[in-house]
C-alpha cells in the first residue's frame, strides 16, 4: 500500500501501463514520507522504463524506489551489532 492514498488512485488506472504513462498521469502526486516528501514522478523516474501488468507491480516498484526519506534512521538496526568500521557504530574510545 502506497502512502497518502496513492494506491487507490493507481488502482483505478487501466493496466498494462508503462512507467512513462504513470509519470504523466500521477507524477505530480506527493507522497508524504517520515523524513520529507517526494513526488510519484521523482520515484518512478529512478526506475528503468517498463510495463506494469497490475497495480501491485506498480506499488512494489514505487516502494522499492523510495529514497531514504522513507526510512527512519539510516543505517540503524536493532537486530545486529554494527560491523567493524561502520560509520553508524559508536565512537571507539581508547583507555
Secondary structure, DSSP 8 states (H G I E B T S, - for coil): --GGGHHHHHHTS-SSEEHHHHHHHHTT-EEEETTEEEEHHHHHHTS---EESSHHHHHHHHHHH--GGGSSSTT--SSS---TT-TTS------
